[in-house]
Amino acid sequence: MTKSQTVGALADATGLTKAQVNTFLEEQAKLAYAEAKNGFTITGIGKLVLVNRAARMGRNPATGEQIHIPAKTVVKFRIAKVCKDSVLSA
């Protein structure tokens, strides 16, 4: 689904205008970005979290040379069990 299709479907389902739904989705995204470090949960869908990835050795695929990949923090989205069950049973 595209963003406009999502906004249209939510507007039809809730009785809100497309502009109101679009504003809500934008504000939810801003809030998720700001709160990701604490874990941001979208009930029934999943949780946005920051994860520390350890340093490791990797390999340059072009040359085969071993390289050191430094530690870093990455953003992950953990899918809720109810979402997995709903999607996989369909």
PDB file of N, CA, C and O in Angstrom:
ATOM      1  N   MET A   1       0.840  -1.192   0.000  1.00  0.00           N
ATOM      2  CA  MET A   1       0.000   0.000   0.000  1.00  0.00           C
ATOM      3  C   MET A   1       0.876   1.243   0.000  1.00  0.00           C
ATOM      4  O   MET A   1       1.888   1.299   0.699  1.00  0.00           O
ATOM      5  N   THR A   2       0.492   2.213  -0.769  1.00  0.00           N
ATOM      6  CA  THR A   2       1.200   3.487  -0.751  1.00  0.00           C
ATOM      7  C   THR A   2       0.698   4.329   0.415  1.00  0.00           C
ATOM      8  O   THR A   2      -0.298   3.995   1.057  1.00  0.00           O
ATOM      9  N   LYS A   3       1.402   5.425   0.678  1.00  0.00           N
ATOM     10  CA  LYS A   3       0.988   6.299   1.771  1.00  0.00           C
ATOM     11  C   LYS A   3      -0.403   6.867   1.503  1.00  0.00           C
ATOM     12  O   LYS A   3      -1.228   6.924   2.415  1.00  0.00           O
ATOM     13  N   SER A   4      -0.674   7.287   0.273  1.00  0.00           N
ATOM     14  CA  SER A   4      -1.984   7.868  -0.029  1.00  0.00           C
ATOM     15  C   SER A   4      -3.097   6.824   0.091  1.00  0.00           C
ATOM     16  O   SER A   4      -4.207   7.153   0.510  1.00  0.00           O
ATOM     17  N   GLN A   5      -2.814   5.574  -0.272  1.00  0.00           N
ATOM     18  CA  GLN A   5      -3.807   4.511  -0.115  1.00  0.00           C
ATOM     19  C   GLN A   5      -4.074   4.242   1.366  1.00  0.00           C
ATOM     20  O   GLN A   5      -5.217   4.031   1.771  1.00  0.00           O
ATOM     21  N   THR A   6      -3.010   4.252   2.166  1.00  0.00           N
ATOM     22  CA  THR A   6      -3.153   4.046   3.603  1.00  0.00           C
ATOM     23  C   THR A   6      -3.971   5.171   4.225  1.00  0.00           C
ATOM     24  O   THR A   6      -4.886   4.922   5.010  1.00  0.00           O
ATOM     25  N   VAL A   7      -3.635   6.414   3.869  1.00  0.00           N
ATOM     26  CA  VAL A   7      -4.365   7.568   4.403  1.00  0.00           C
ATOM     27  C   VAL A   7      -5.832   7.487   3.998  1.00  0.00           C
ATOM     28  O   VAL A   7      -6.711   7.744   4.822  1.00  0.00           O
ATOM     29  N   GLY A   8      -6.111   7.137   2.757  1.00  0.00           N
ATOM     30  CA  GLY A   8      -7.493   7.023   2.290  1.00  0.00           C
ATOM     31  C   GLY A   8      -8.268   5.946   3.025  1.00  0.00           C
ATOM     32  O   GLY A   8      -9.413   6.160   3.423  1.00  0.00           O
ATOM     33  N   ALA A   9      -7.647   4.787   3.206  1.00  0.00           N
ATOM     34  CA  ALA A   9      -8.311   3.687   3.898  1.00  0.00           C
ATOM     35  C   ALA A   9      -8.599   4.045   5.354  1.00  0.00           C
ATOM     36  O   ALA A   9      -9.680   3.753   5.865  1.00  0.00           O
ATOM     37  N   LEU A  10      -7.634   4.675   6.020  1.00  0.00           N
ATOM     38  CA  LEU A  10      -7.844   5.066   7.414  1.00  0.00           C
ATOM     39  C   LEU A  10      -8.894   6.169   7.529  1.00  0.00           C
ATOM     40  O   LEU A  10      -9.687   6.176   8.471  1.00  0.00           O
ATOM     41  N   ALA A  11      -8.902   7.090   6.586  1.00  0.00           N
ATOM     42  CA  ALA A  11      -9.905   8.158   6.598  1.00  0.00           C
ATOM     43  C   ALA A  11     -11.307   7.571   6.434  1.00  0.00           C
ATOM     44  O   ALA A  11     -12.239   7.984   7.125  1.00  0.00           O
ATOM     45  N   ASP A  12     -11.458   6.608   5.519  1.00  0.00           N
ATOM     46  CA  ASP A  12     -12.759   5.967   5.320  1.00  0.00           C
ATOM     47  C   ASP A  12     -13.196   5.188   6.563  1.00  0.00           C
ATOM     48  O   ASP A  12     -14.367   5.213   6.939  1.00  0.00           O
ATOM     49  N   ALA A  13     -12.247   4.501   7.194  1.00  0.00           N
ATOM     50  CA  ALA A  13     -12.581   3.661   8.348  1.00  0.00           C
ATOM     51  C   ALA A  13     -12.901   4.470   9.598  1.00  0.00           C
ATOM     52  O   ALA A  13     -13.699   4.034  10.428  1.00  0.00           O
ATOM     53  N   THR A  14     -12.283   5.656   9.744  1.00  0.00           N
ATOM     54  CA  THR A  14     -12.448   6.419  10.979  1.00  0.00           C
ATOM     55  C   THR A  14     -13.402   7.597  10.865  1.00  0.00           C
ATOM     56  O   THR A  14     -13.861   8.121  11.880  1.00  0.00           O
ATOM     57  N   GLY A  15     -13.708   8.021   9.638  1.00  0.00           N
ATOM     58  CA  GLY A  15     -14.555   9.186   9.472  1.00  0.00           C
ATOM     59  C   GLY A  15     -13.805  10.501   9.573  1.00  0.00           C
ATOM     60  O   GLY A  15     -14.414  11.569   9.525  1.00  0.00           O
ATOM     61  N   LEU A  16     -12.488  10.432   9.713  1.00  0.00           N
ATOM     62  CA  LEU A  16     -11.662  11.637   9.735  1.00  0.00           C
ATOM     63  C   LEU A  16     -11.357  12.049   8.298  1.00  0.00           C
ATOM     64  O   LEU A  16     -11.545  11.271   7.364  1.00  0.00           O
ATOM     65  N   THR A  17     -10.883  13.284   8.135  1.00  0.00           N
ATOM     66  CA  THR A  17     -10.478  13.724   6.807  1.00  0.00           C
ATOM     67  C   THR A  17      -9.101  13.145   6.492  1.00  0.00           C
ATOM     68  O   THR A  17      -8.363  12.737   7.388  1.00  0.00           O
ATOM     69  N   LYS A  18      -8.773  13.119   5.211  1.00  0.00           N
ATOM     70  CA  LYS A  18      -7.449  12.632   4.809  1.00  0.00           C
ATOM     71  C   LYS A  18      -6.350  13.510   5.394  1.00  0.00           C
ATOM     72  O   LYS A  18      -5.291  13.005   5.768  1.00  0.00           O
ATOM     73  N   ALA A  19      -6.588  14.814   5.478  1.00  0.00           N
ATOM     74  CA  ALA A  19      -5.601  15.729   6.051  1.00  0.00           C
ATOM     75  C   ALA A  19      -5.362  15.422   7.525  1.00  0.00           C
ATOM     76  O   ALA A  19      -4.222  15.455   7.987  1.00  0.00           O
ATOM     77  N   GLN A  20      -6.423  15.124   8.264  1.00  0.00           N
ATOM     78  CA  GLN A  20      -6.278  14.793   9.683  1.00  0.00           C
ATOM     79  C   GLN A  20      -5.508  13.490   9.863  1.00  0.00           C
ATOM     80  O   GLN A  20      -4.640  13.394  10.731  1.00  0.00           O
ATOM     81  N   VAL A  21      -5.821  12.497   9.054  1.00  0.00           N
ATOM     82  CA  VAL A  21      -5.128  11.209   9.144  1.00  0.00           C
ATOM     83  C   VAL A  21      -3.666  11.390   8.780  1.00  0.00           C
ATOM     84  O   VAL A  21      -2.791  10.833   9.443  1.00  0.00           O
ATOM     85  N   ASN A  22      -3.386  12.164   7.733  1.00  0.00           N
ATOM     86  CA  ASN A  22      -2.006  12.404   7.309  1.00  0.00           C
ATOM     87  C   ASN A  22      -1.219  13.096   8.415  1.00  0.00           C
ATOM     88  O   ASN A  22      -0.080  12.720   8.695  1.00  0.00           O
ATOM     89  N   THR A  23      -1.821  14.111   9.050  1.00  0.00           N
ATOM     90  CA  THR A  23      -1.171  14.813  10.157  1.00  0.00           C
ATOM     91  C   THR A  23      -0.903  13.863  11.317  1.00  0.00           C
ATOM     92  O   THR A  23       0.168  13.901  11.922  1.00  0.00           O
ATOM     93  N   PHE A  24      -1.872  13.014  11.624  1.00  0.00           N
ATOM     94  CA  PHE A  24      -1.694  12.042  12.703  1.00  0.00           C
ATOM     95  C   PHE A  24      -0.515  11.114  12.416  1.00  0.00           C
ATOM     96  O   PHE A  24       0.320  10.885  13.290  1.00  0.00           O
ATOM     97  N   LEU A  25      -0.445  10.577  11.191  1.00  0.00           N
ATOM     98  CA  LEU A  25       0.639   9.651  10.846  1.00  0.00           C
ATOM     99  C   LEU A  25       2.004  10.337  10.901  1.00  0.00           C
ATOM    100  O   LEU A  25       2.982   9.736  11.348  1.00  0.00           O
ATOM    101  N   GLU A  26       2.074  11.592  10.450  1.00  0.00           N
ATOM    102  CA  GLU A  26       3.336  12.331  10.508  1.00  0.00           C
ATOM    103  C   GLU A  26       3.762  12.579  11.953  1.00  0.00           C
ATOM    104  O   GLU A  26       4.938  12.431  12.284  1.00  0.00           O
ATOM    105  N   GLU A  27       2.824  12.950  12.809  1.00  0.00           N
ATOM    106  CA  GLU A  27       3.139  13.190  14.220  1.00  0.00           C
ATOM    107  C   GLU A  27       3.529  11.897  14.932  1.00  0.00           C
ATOM    108  O   GLU A  27       4.407  11.899  15.795  1.00  0.00           O
ATOM    109  N   GLN A  28       2.874  10.792  14.569  1.00  0.00           N
ATOM    110  CA  GLN A  28       3.238   9.497  15.159  1.00  0.00           C
ATOM    111  C   GLN A  28       4.661   9.122  14.763  1.00  0.00           C
ATOM    112  O   GLN A  28       5.419   8.615  15.589  1.00  0.00           O
ATOM    113  N   ALA A  29       5.029   9.366  13.512  1.00  0.00           N
ATOM    114  CA  ALA A  29       6.385   9.072  13.055  1.00  0.00           C
ATOM    115  C   ALA A  29       7.400   9.928  13.806  1.00  0.00           C
ATOM    116  O   ALA A  29       8.433   9.415  14.237  1.00  0.00           O
ATOM    117  N   LYS A  30       7.128  11.222  13.972  1.00  0.00           N
ATOM    118  CA  LYS A  30       8.040  12.105  14.712  1.00  0.00           C
ATOM    119  C   LYS A  30       8.211  11.620  16.151  1.00  0.00           C
ATOM    120  O   LYS A  30       9.321  11.604  16.684  1.00  0.00           O
ATOM    121  N   LEU A  31       7.109  11.230  16.766  1.00  0.00           N
ATOM    122  CA  LEU A  31       7.164  10.736  18.142  1.00  0.00           C
ATOM    123  C   LEU A  31       7.976   9.443  18.214  1.00  0.00           C
ATOM    124  O   LEU A  31       8.755   9.252  19.148  1.00  0.00           O
ATOM    125  N   ALA A  32       7.799   8.559  17.238  1.00  0.00           N
ATOM    126  CA  ALA A  32       8.544   7.301  17.207  1.00  0.00           C
ATOM    127  C   ALA A  32      10.041   7.566  17.086  1.00  0.00           C
ATOM    128  O   ALA A  32      10.842   6.912  17.753  1.00  0.00           O
ATOM    129  N   TYR A  33      10.426   8.530  16.232  1.00  0.00           N
ATOM    130  CA  TYR A  33      11.847   8.857  16.063  1.00  0.00           C
ATOM    131  C   TYR A  33      12.436   9.390  17.368  1.00  0.00           C
ATOM    132  O   TYR A  33      13.552   9.033  17.744  1.00  0.00           O
ATOM    133  N   ALA A  34      11.685  10.240  18.048  1.00  0.00           N
ATOM    134  CA  ALA A  34      12.174  10.846  19.281  1.00  0.00           C
ATOM    135  C   ALA A  34      12.261   9.843  20.425  1.00  0.00           C
ATOM    136  O   ALA A  34      13.142   9.950  21.277  1.00  0.00           O
ATOM    137  N   GLU A  35      11.359   8.876  20.449  1.00  0.00           N
ATOM    138  CA  GLU A  35      11.288   7.940  21.567  1.00  0.00           C
ATOM    139  C   GLU A  35      11.923   6.578  21.279  1.00  0.00           C
ATOM    140  O   GLU A  35      11.848   5.687  22.125  1.00  0.00           O
ATOM    141  N   ALA A  36      12.533   6.392  20.133  1.00  0.00           N
ATOM    142  CA  ALA A  36      13.111   5.089  19.774  1.00  0.00           C
ATOM    143  C   ALA A  36      14.142   4.633  20.795  1.00  0.00           C
ATOM    144  O   ALA A  36      14.258   3.440  21.071  1.00  0.00           O
ATOM    145  N   LYS A  37      14.889   5.574  21.354  1.00  0.00           N
ATOM    146  CA  LYS A  37      15.921   5.189  22.328  1.00  0.00           C
ATOM    147  C   LYS A  37      15.317   4.554  23.577  1.00  0.00           C
ATOM    148  O   LYS A  37      15.988   3.780  24.260  1.00  0.00           O
ATOM    149  N   ASN A  38      14.065   4.871  23.885  1.00  0.00           N
ATOM    150  CA  ASN A  38      13.368   4.292  25.037  1.00  0.00           C
ATOM    151  C   ASN A  38      12.490   3.110  24.647  1.00  0.00           C
ATOM    152  O   ASN A  38      11.944   2.427  25.514  1.00  0.00           O
ATOM    153  N   GLY A  39      12.354   2.866  23.352  1.00  0.00           N
ATOM    154  CA  GLY A  39      11.451   1.834  22.850  1.00  0.00           C
ATOM    155  C   GLY A  39      10.097   2.454  22.579  1.00  0.00           C
ATOM    156  O   GLY A  39       9.457   2.974  23.493  1.00  0.00           O
ATOM    157  N   PHE A  40       9.656   2.405  21.342  1.00  0.00           N
ATOM    158  CA  PHE A  40       8.363   2.985  20.961  1.00  0.00           C
ATOM    159  C   PHE A  40       7.467   1.871  20.469  1.00  0.00           C
ATOM    160  O   PHE A  40       7.779   1.219  19.473  1.00  0.00           O
ATOM    161  N   THR A  41       6.351   1.641  21.158  1.00  0.00           N
ATOM    162  CA  THR A  41       5.449   0.545  20.832  1.00  0.00           C
ATOM    163  C   THR A  41       4.225   1.045  20.073  1.00  0.00           C
ATOM    164  O   THR A  41       3.583   2.017  20.469  1.00  0.00           O
ATOM    165  N   ILE A  42       3.919   0.361  18.980  1.00  0.00           N
ATOM    166  CA  ILE A  42       2.659   0.560  18.286  1.00  0.00           C
ATOM    167  C   ILE A  42       1.847  -0.686  18.613  1.00  0.00           C
ATOM    168  O   ILE A  42       2.104  -1.762  18.072  1.00  0.00           O
ATOM    169  N   THR A  43       0.882  -0.541  19.487  1.00  0.00           N
ATOM    170  CA  THR A  43       0.128  -1.667  20.014  1.00  0.00           C
ATOM    171  C   THR A  43      -0.462  -2.511  18.887  1.00  0.00           C
ATOM    172  O   THR A  43      -1.093  -1.992  17.966  1.00  0.00           O
ATOM    173  N   GLY A  44      -0.242  -3.822  18.978  1.00  0.00           N
ATOM    174  CA  GLY A  44      -0.767  -4.749  17.995  1.00  0.00           C
ATOM    175  C   GLY A  44       0.092  -4.909  16.752  1.00  0.00           C
ATOM    176  O   GLY A  44      -0.169  -5.791  15.934  1.00  0.00           O
ATOM    177  N   ILE A  45       1.125  -4.064  16.591  1.00  0.00           N
ATOM    178  CA  ILE A  45       1.984  -4.143  15.404  1.00  0.00           C
ATOM    179  C   ILE A  45       3.416  -4.488  15.787  1.00  0.00           C
ATOM    180  O   ILE A  45       3.981  -5.451  15.268  1.00  0.00           O
ATOM    181  N   GLY A  46       4.008  -3.712  16.690  1.00  0.00           N
ATOM    182  CA  GLY A  46       5.376  -4.017  17.087  1.00  0.00           C
ATOM    183  C   GLY A  46       6.012  -2.883  17.864  1.00  0.00           C
ATOM    184  O   GLY A  46       5.340  -1.958  18.323  1.00  0.00           O
ATOM    185  N   LYS A  47       7.345  -2.979  18.002  1.00  0.00           N
ATOM    186  CA  LYS A  47       8.088  -2.040  18.825  1.00  0.00           C
ATOM    187  C   LYS A  47       9.360  -1.612  18.105  1.00  0.00           C
ATOM    188  O   LYS A  47      10.092  -2.453  17.582  1.00  0.00           O
ATOM    189  N   LEU A  48       9.627  -0.307  18.077  1.00  0.00           N
ATOM    190  CA  LEU A  48      10.836   0.270  17.504  1.00  0.00           C
ATOM    191  C   LEU A  48      11.861   0.394  18.625  1.00  0.00           C
ATOM    192  O   LEU A  48      11.591   1.032  19.643  1.00  0.00           O
ATOM    193  N   VAL A  49      13.042  -0.212  18.447  1.00  0.00           N
ATOM    194  CA  VAL A  49      14.061  -0.202  19.499  1.00  0.00           C
ATOM    195  C   VAL A  49      15.439   0.067  18.898  1.00  0.00           C
ATOM    196  O   VAL A  49      15.673  -0.166  17.713  1.00  0.00           O
ATOM    197  N   LEU A  50      16.343   0.562  19.739  1.00  0.00           N
ATOM    198  CA  LEU A  50      17.744   0.707  19.359  1.00  0.00           C
ATOM    199  C   LEU A  50      18.506  -0.487  19.917  1.00  0.00           C
ATOM    200  O   LEU A  50      18.292  -0.886  21.062  1.00  0.00           O
ATOM    201  N   VAL A  51      19.400  -1.059  19.107  1.00  0.00           N
ATOM    202  CA  VAL A  51      20.167  -2.234  19.505  1.00  0.00           C
ATOM    203  C   VAL A  51      21.640  -1.953  19.258  1.00  0.00           C
ATOM    204  O   VAL A  51      22.008  -1.421  18.211  1.00  0.00           O
ATOM    205  N   ASN A  52      22.482  -2.311  20.220  1.00  0.00           N
ATOM    206  CA  ASN A  52      23.925  -2.169  20.047  1.00  0.00           C
ATOM    207  C   ASN A  52      24.462  -3.393  19.320  1.00  0.00           C
ATOM    208  O   ASN A  52      24.298  -4.520  19.788  1.00  0.00           O
ATOM    209  N   ARG A  53      25.098  -3.173  18.182  1.00  0.00           N
ATOM    210  CA  ARG A  53      25.671  -4.265  17.401  1.00  0.00           C
ATOM    211  C   ARG A  53      27.170  -4.312  17.706  1.00  0.00           C
ATOM    212  O   ARG A  53      27.853  -3.294  17.596  1.00  0.00           O
ATOM    213  N   ALA A  54      27.677  -5.460  18.078  1.00  0.00           N
ATOM    214  CA  ALA A  54      29.079  -5.624  18.451  1.00  0.00           C
ATOM    215  C   ALA A  54      29.991  -5.509  17.230  1.00  0.00           C
ATOM    216  O   ALA A  54      29.566  -5.727  16.095  1.00  0.00           O
ATOM    217  N   ALA A  55      31.249  -5.162  17.488  1.00  0.00           N
ATOM    218  CA  ALA A  55      32.249  -5.130  16.423  1.00  0.00           C
ATOM    219  C   ALA A  55      32.500  -6.566  15.958  1.00  0.00           C
ATOM    220  O   ALA A  55      32.391  -7.512  16.738  1.00  0.00           O
ATOM    221  N   ARG A  56      32.834  -6.709  14.686  1.00  0.00           N
ATOM    222  CA  ARG A  56      33.063  -8.058  14.159  1.00  0.00           C
ATOM    223  C   ARG A  56      33.985  -7.990  12.952  1.00  0.00           C
ATOM    224  O   ARG A  56      34.265  -6.919  12.414  1.00  0.00           O
ATOM    225  N   MET A  57      34.441  -9.151  12.551  1.00  0.00           N
ATOM    226  CA  MET A  57      35.258  -9.254  11.349  1.00  0.00           C
ATOM    227  C   MET A  57      34.339  -9.595  10.180  1.00  0.00           C
ATOM    228  O   MET A  57      33.458 -10.447  10.297  1.00  0.00           O
ATOM    229  N   GLY A  58      34.556  -8.922   9.056  1.00  0.00           N
ATOM    230  CA  GLY A  58      33.776  -9.178   7.859  1.00  0.00           C
ATOM    231  C   GLY A  58      34.704  -9.456   6.694  1.00  0.00           C
ATOM    232  O   GLY A  58      35.917  -9.564   6.869  1.00  0.00           O
ATOM    233  N   ARG A  59      34.138  -9.570   5.514  1.00  0.00           N
ATOM    234  CA  ARG A  59      34.940  -9.864   4.340  1.00  0.00           C
ATOM    235  C   ARG A  59      34.475  -8.969   3.201  1.00  0.00           C
ATOM    236  O   ARG A  59      33.278  -8.850   2.941  1.00  0.00           O
ATOM    237  N   ASN A  60      35.433  -8.339   2.525  1.00  0.00           N
ATOM    238  CA  ASN A  60      35.140  -7.534   1.347  1.00  0.00           C
ATOM    239  C   ASN A  60      34.761  -8.502   0.229  1.00  0.00           C
ATOM    240  O   ASN A  60      35.595  -9.313  -0.174  1.00  0.00           O
ATOM    241  N   PRO A  61      33.532  -8.445  -0.284  1.00  0.00           N
ATOM    242  CA  PRO A  61      33.119  -9.419  -1.296  1.00  0.00           C
ATOM    243  C   PRO A  61      33.881  -9.293  -2.621  1.00  0.00           C
ATOM    244  O   PRO A  61      33.997 -10.270  -3.362  1.00  0.00           O
ATOM    245  N   ALA A  62      34.392  -8.116  -2.918  1.00  0.00           N
ATOM    246  CA  ALA A  62      35.111  -7.922  -4.181  1.00  0.00           C
ATOM    247  C   ALA A  62      36.511  -8.528  -4.138  1.00  0.00           C
ATOM    248  O   ALA A  62      36.959  -9.132  -5.113  1.00  0.00           O
ATOM    249  N   THR A  63      37.206  -8.367  -3.001  1.00  0.00           N
ATOM    250  CA  THR A  63      38.603  -8.819  -2.928  1.00  0.00           C
ATOM    251  C   THR A  63      38.791 -10.039  -2.043  1.00  0.00           C
ATOM    252  O   THR A  63      39.808 -10.725  -2.148  1.00  0.00           O
ATOM    253  N   GLY A  64      37.831 -10.321  -1.174  1.00  0.00           N
ATOM    254  CA  GLY A  64      37.976 -11.428  -0.239  1.00  0.00           C
ATOM    255  C   GLY A  64      38.784 -11.053   0.985  1.00  0.00           C
ATOM    256  O   GLY A  64      38.979 -11.878   1.877  1.00  0.00           O
ATOM    257  N   GLU A  65      39.260  -9.812   1.040  1.00  0.00           N
ATOM    258  CA  GLU A  65      40.082  -9.352   2.159  1.00  0.00           C
ATOM    259  C   GLU A  65      39.234  -9.211   3.418  1.00  0.00           C
ATOM    260  O   GLU A  65      38.102  -8.730   3.364  1.00  0.00           O
ATOM    261  N   GLN A  66      39.797  -9.638   4.566  1.00  0.00           N
ATOM    262  CA  GLN A  66      39.099  -9.486   5.836  1.00  0.00           C
ATOM    263  C   GLN A  66      39.173  -8.026   6.269  1.00  0.00           C
ATOM    264  O   GLN A  66      40.208  -7.372   6.138  1.00  0.00           O
ATOM    265  N   ILE A  67      38.039  -7.527   6.794  1.00  0.00           N
ATOM    266  CA  ILE A  67      37.996  -6.151   7.288  1.00  0.00           C
ATOM    267  C   ILE A  67      37.339  -6.137   8.659  1.00  0.00           C
ATOM    268  O   ILE A  67      36.550  -7.018   9.001  1.00  0.00           O
ATOM    269  N   HIS A  68      37.681  -5.121   9.430  1.00  0.00           N
ATOM    270  CA  HIS A  68      37.091  -4.946  10.751  1.00  0.00           C
ATOM    271  C   HIS A  68      35.860  -4.064  10.608  1.00  0.00           C
ATOM    272  O   HIS A  68      35.940  -2.971  10.048  1.00  0.00           O
ATOM    273  N   ILE A  69      34.719  -4.531  11.113  1.00  0.00           N
ATOM    274  CA  ILE A  69      33.491  -3.750  11.100  1.00  0.00           C
ATOM    275  C   ILE A  69      33.285  -3.248  12.528  1.00  0.00           C
ATOM    276  O   ILE A  69      33.129  -4.053  13.446  1.00  0.00           O
ATOM    277  N   PRO A  70      33.283  -1.931  12.728  1.00  0.00           N
ATOM    278  CA  PRO A  70      33.184  -1.389  14.084  1.00  0.00           C
ATOM    279  C   PRO A  70      31.796  -1.580  14.699  1.00  0.00           C
ATOM    280  O   PRO A  70      30.810  -1.806  13.997  1.00  0.00           O
ATOM    281  N   ALA A  71      31.749  -1.483  16.013  1.00  0.00           N
ATOM    282  CA  ALA A  71      30.481  -1.566  16.735  1.00  0.00           C
ATOM    283  C   ALA A  71      29.640  -0.344  16.383  1.00  0.00           C
ATOM    284  O   ALA A  71      30.170   0.735  16.116  1.00  0.00           O
ATOM    285  N   LYS A  72      28.324  -0.529  16.387  1.00  0.00           N
ATOM    286  CA  LYS A  72      27.438   0.606  16.121  1.00  0.00           C
ATOM    287  C   LYS A  72      26.049   0.322  16.692  1.00  0.00           C
ATOM    288  O   LYS A  72      25.714  -0.813  17.030  1.00  0.00           O
ATOM    289  N   THR A  73      25.264   1.375  16.788  1.00  0.00           N
ATOM    290  CA  THR A  73      23.887   1.265  17.240  1.00  0.00           C
ATOM    291  C   THR A  73      22.988   1.271  16.014  1.00  0.00           C
ATOM    292  O   THR A  73      23.150   2.108  15.126  1.00  0.00           O
ATOM    293  N   VAL A  74      22.040   0.337  15.961  1.00  0.00           N
ATOM    294  CA  VAL A  74      21.125   0.233  14.824  1.00  0.00           C
ATOM    295  C   VAL A  74      19.680   0.284  15.309  1.00  0.00           C
ATOM    296  O   VAL A  74      19.391  -0.017  16.466  1.00  0.00           O
ATOM    297  N   VAL A  75      18.789   0.665  14.419  1.00  0.00           N
ATOM    298  CA  VAL A  75      17.359   0.708  14.718  1.00  0.00           C
ATOM    299  C   VAL A  75      16.744  -0.598  14.229  1.00  0.00           C
ATOM    300  O   VAL A  75      16.990  -1.020  13.099  1.00  0.00           O
ATOM    301  N   LYS A  76      15.948  -1.232  15.075  1.00  0.00           N
ATOM    302  CA  LYS A  76      15.264  -2.466  14.707  1.00  0.00           C
ATOM    303  C   LYS A  76      13.786  -2.332  15.034  1.00  0.00           C
ATOM    304  O   LYS A  76      13.393  -1.578  15.924  1.00  0.00           O
ATOM    305  N   PHE A  77      12.978  -3.081  14.294  1.00  0.00           N
ATOM    306  CA  PHE A  77      11.549  -3.118  14.577  1.00  0.00           C
ATOM    307  C   PHE A  77      11.189  -4.551  14.901  1.00  0.00           C
ATOM    308  O   PHE A  77      11.344  -5.447  14.071  1.00  0.00           O
ATOM    309  N   ARG A  78      10.710  -4.758  16.108  1.00  0.00           N
ATOM    310  CA  ARG A  78      10.323  -6.102  16.556  1.00  0.00           C
ATOM    311  C   ARG A  78       8.822  -6.260  16.378  1.00  0.00           C
ATOM    312  O   ARG A  78       8.033  -5.510  16.953  1.00  0.00           O
ATOM    313  N   ILE A  79       8.441  -7.236  15.582  1.00  0.00           N
ATOM    314  CA  ILE A  79       7.035  -7.475  15.289  1.00  0.00           C
ATOM    315  C   ILE A  79       6.345  -8.124  16.490  1.00  0.00           C
ATOM    316  O   ILE A  79       6.893  -9.039  17.105  1.00  0.00           O
ATOM    317  N   ALA A  80       5.150  -7.651  16.817  1.00  0.00           N
ATOM    318  CA  ALA A  80       4.376  -8.202  17.931  1.00  0.00           C
ATOM    319  C   ALA A  80       3.868  -9.600  17.577  1.00  0.00           C
ATOM    320  O   ALA A  80       3.598  -9.893  16.412  1.00  0.00           O
ATOM    321  N   LYS A  81       3.740 -10.451  18.583  1.00  0.00           N
ATOM    322  CA  LYS A  81       3.282 -11.823  18.364  1.00  0.00           C
ATOM    323  C   LYS A  81       1.898 -11.855  17.727  1.00  0.00           C
ATOM    324  O   LYS A  81       1.649 -12.651  16.822  1.00  0.00           O
ATOM    325  N   VAL A  82       1.004 -11.000  18.192  1.00  0.00           N
ATOM    326  CA  VAL A  82      -0.348 -10.976  17.641  1.00  0.00           C
ATOM    327  C   VAL A  82      -0.322 -10.606  16.158  1.00  0.00           C
ATOM    328  O   VAL A  82      -1.141 -11.105  15.385  1.00  0.00           O
ATOM    329  N   CYS A  83       0.595  -9.750  15.757  1.00  0.00           N
ATOM    330  CA  CYS A  83       0.736  -9.375  14.345  1.00  0.00           C
ATOM    331  C   CYS A  83       1.253 -10.554  13.532  1.00  0.00           C
ATOM    332  O   CYS A  83       0.730 -10.840  12.455  1.00  0.00           O
ATOM    333  N   LYS A  84       2.273 -11.240  14.036  1.00  0.00           N
ATOM    334  CA  LYS A  84       2.809 -12.418  13.347  1.00  0.00           C
ATOM    335  C   LYS A  84       1.728 -13.466  13.157  1.00  0.00           C
ATOM    336  O   LYS A  84       1.558 -14.007  12.064  1.00  0.00           O
ATOM    337  N   ASP A  85       1.003 -13.748  14.224  1.00  0.00           N
ATOM    338  CA  ASP A  85      -0.044 -14.764  14.169  1.00  0.00           C
ATOM    339  C   ASP A  85      -1.133 -14.390  13.167  1.00  0.00           C
ATOM    340  O   ASP A  85      -1.616 -15.241  12.420  1.00  0.00           O
ATOM    341  N   SER A  86      -1.515 -13.119  13.156  1.00  0.00           N
ATOM    342  CA  SER A  86      -2.577 -12.656  12.260  1.00  0.00           C
ATOM    343  C   SER A  86      -2.141 -12.726  10.797  1.00  0.00           C
ATOM    344  O   SER A  86      -2.900 -13.183   9.943  1.00  0.00           O
ATOM    345  N   VAL A  87      -0.929 -12.277  10.512  1.00  0.00           N
ATOM    346  CA  VAL A  87      -0.432 -12.246   9.125  1.00  0.00           C
ATOM    347  C   VAL A  87      -0.157 -13.653   8.617  1.00  0.00           C
ATOM    348  O   VAL A  87      -0.505 -13.979   7.482  1.00  0.00           O
ATOM    349  N   LEU A  88       0.460 -14.488   9.437  1.00  0.00           N
ATOM    350  CA  LEU A  88       0.858 -15.818   8.990  1.00  0.00           C
ATOM    351  C   LEU A  88      -0.317 -16.789   8.889  1.00  0.00           C
ATOM    352  O   LEU A  88      -0.223 -17.790   8.179  1.00  0.00           O
ATOM    353  N   SER A  89      -1.423 -16.511   9.587  1.00  0.00           N
ATOM    354  CA  SER A  89      -2.572 -17.414   9.515  1.00  0.00           C
ATOM    355  C   SER A  89      -3.482 -17.099   8.321  1.00  0.00           C
ATOM    356  O   SER A  89      -4.374 -17.879   7.986  1.00  0.00           O
ATOM    357  N   ALA A  90      -3.246 -15.955   7.690  1.00  0.00           N
ATOM    358  CA  ALA A  90      -4.104 -15.544   6.554  1.00  0.00           C
ATOM    359  C   ALA A  90      -3.758 -16.277   5.282  1.00  0.00           C
ATOM    360  O   ALA A  90      -4.383 -16.046   4.247  1.00  0.00           O
TER     361      ALA A  90
END
